Amino acid sequence: MAINHELRQLRLARGMTQEQAAERLGVTRQALSSYETGRTRPDLDTLLRLAEVYGTDLEGILYGQEPARRALGQVRRTALILLVLLVGLQVLSSALLWSANTFFPAPEGRITTEVRVLLTARWRLTGAWETVDGVILTAALVGGILLLALLAGGKCRLPLRPKLLYMTALTCGLLLAAMPFALTDPIFAPINYFFTPIRVIVRSLLLFLLHLGIDWAQRRRDRPII
């Protein structure tokens, strides 16, 4: 890969905009953009300063920094798998509760053989619903901690925008997965469907804020002393 492409990949891996990288380098954004597009080539002193800003060495700029790209790919794959898993489990959880309330409502009056069969089916469905809800909460916590560990490792950094987009996608995905069932349930109020998604969203938000704090501390630590 050419040096200009490596410079762009290194900047993205550190989660910096061109303005941020140029400020730390002591050049204009236009000059940095020129390096990244290949219109001009940085001299040796500039390459050394770029290596310091991006937390690598001269070989990392000249020959690439594959570990950073691998780490970034791992973060993205983990985040996508977690998102799909949580939304899919939320659909399953909502469908189980909705089916129990729609097809096997608990009748009033004396318990006959037919009623006992109906209640048994209902208990199985609601039991499965509670189990899936527990899996959702566990998967969200474990996955969130794993993502936090991958990002806090320092091998790659993401800008704020994709992080916010991911949190938005997770929030909308969980709520939308439960909404059709919540609005058509003949017995339970919608809050019964949204309780678990809200808990997941709150926990994810707390982990997200913790990550922002860790990232801010790392950036302060890596900031060169002028």
Summary of the structure (lengths in Angstrom):
residues: 226
radius of gyration: 25.1
end to end distance: 32.2
largest distance: 88.6
contacts: 650
relative contact order: 0.12
helix: 79%
strand: 1%
